[in-house]
Amino acid sequence: MLVVLSIINIFRSIEKNTVKPNLKVFSYISLIIVYIFIAQIIGYFVSTVAFIFMSLFFLKERSIVKLVVLPTVTSLVIYLVFNLFLQVPLPHGIIF
């Protein structure tokens, strides 16, 4: 809901010529929307690793170690905390 209202606000600002369209903002919003839908299909862990990887790459991070280790460790920690410790189910998909 917040994303939809934000997009409406952006379009209204563009119509009034108060804000110039920013392709990076639209690209990142699109990435978030794709992540939400893909997480239901392929599962939380794989989609989150891919989302964090693409986010870091989008933010101009080019270190291979950071691009591989950070998404994997972050997703694993979140998965362990929510799924095992708090027993909150995360989306399971085709892969994991």
C-alpha positions as CSV (number, residue, x, y, z in Angstrom):
1,M,0.0,0.0,0.0
2,L,2.8,2.4,0.9
3,V,4.6,1.6,-2.4
4,V,1.4,2.3,-4.4
5,L,0.8,5.6,-2.6
6,S,4.4,6.6,-3.1
7,I,4.2,5.9,-6.8
8,I,1.0,8.0,-7.1
9,N,2.8,10.8,-5.3
10,I,5.8,10.6,-7.6
11,F,3.6,10.8,-10.7
12,R,1.7,13.8,-9.2
13,S,5.0,15.6,-8.6
14,I,6.1,14.9,-12.1
15,E,2.9,16.3,-13.5
16,K,3.4,19.5,-11.5
17,N,7.1,19.7,-12.7
18,T,8.3,19.9,-9.1
19,V,10.4,16.7,-9.4
20,K,12.2,15.3,-12.4
21,P,11.7,11.6,-12.9
22,N,14.6,9.5,-11.6
23,L,15.1,6.3,-13.4
24,K,17.1,4.8,-10.5
25,V,14.2,5.2,-8.1
26,F,11.8,3.5,-10.5
27,S,14.3,0.8,-11.1
28,Y,14.7,0.1,-7.4
29,I,11.0,0.1,-6.8
30,S,10.6,-2.4,-9.6
31,L,13.3,-4.6,-8.0
32,I,11.4,-4.5,-4.7
33,I,8.1,-5.5,-6.4
34,V,9.8,-8.3,-8.3
35,Y,11.4,-9.5,-5.1
36,I,8.0,-9.7,-3.3
37,F,6.5,-11.8,-6.0
38,I,9.5,-14.0,-6.6
39,A,9.8,-14.8,-2.9
40,Q,6.5,-16.6,-3.0
41,I,7.5,-18.7,-6.0
42,I,11.2,-19.7,-5.4
43,G,11.3,-19.2,-1.6
44,Y,12.6,-16.8,0.9
45,F,16.3,-17.7,1.0
46,V,17.1,-17.8,-2.7
47,S,15.1,-14.7,-3.5
48,T,16.6,-12.7,-0.6
49,V,20.1,-13.6,-1.5
50,A,19.4,-12.5,-5.1
51,F,17.7,-9.3,-3.9
52,I,20.5,-8.2,-1.6
53,F,23.1,-9.1,-4.3
54,M,21.2,-7.0,-6.9
55,S,20.7,-4.2,-4.3
56,L,24.4,-4.0,-3.5
57,F,25.3,-4.1,-7.2
58,F,22.8,-1.4,-7.8
59,L,24.5,0.7,-5.1
60,K,27.8,0.3,-7.0
61,E,29.4,-2.3,-4.7
62,R,31.8,-4.3,-6.9
63,S,33.7,-6.4,-4.3
64,I,33.0,-10.0,-5.2
65,V,33.5,-11.0,-1.5
66,K,30.9,-8.5,-0.3
67,L,28.5,-9.4,-3.1
68,V,28.6,-13.1,-2.2
69,V,29.2,-13.2,1.5
70,L,26.9,-10.4,2.8
71,P,23.7,-11.5,1.1
72,T,24.3,-15.2,2.1
73,V,25.1,-14.5,5.7
74,T,22.3,-11.9,6.1
75,S,19.7,-14.2,4.6
76,L,20.9,-17.1,6.7
77,V,20.8,-15.2,10.0
78,I,17.3,-13.8,9.2
79,Y,16.1,-17.3,8.3
80,L,17.6,-18.9,11.4
81,V,16.1,-16.2,13.7
82,F,12.7,-16.2,12.3
83,N,12.2,-19.8,11.3
84,L,14.0,-21.7,14.1
85,F,14.1,-19.3,17.0
86,L,10.8,-17.4,16.7
87,Q,9.1,-20.2,14.7
88,V,7.7,-17.7,12.2
89,P,7.3,-19.4,8.8
90,L,9.0,-17.7,5.9
91,P,7.8,-18.3,2.3
92,H,8.9,-21.7,1.0
93,G,9.0,-22.1,-2.7
94,I,10.2,-24.5,-5.4
95,I,13.9,-24.2,-4.5
96,F,14.1,-23.6,-0.7
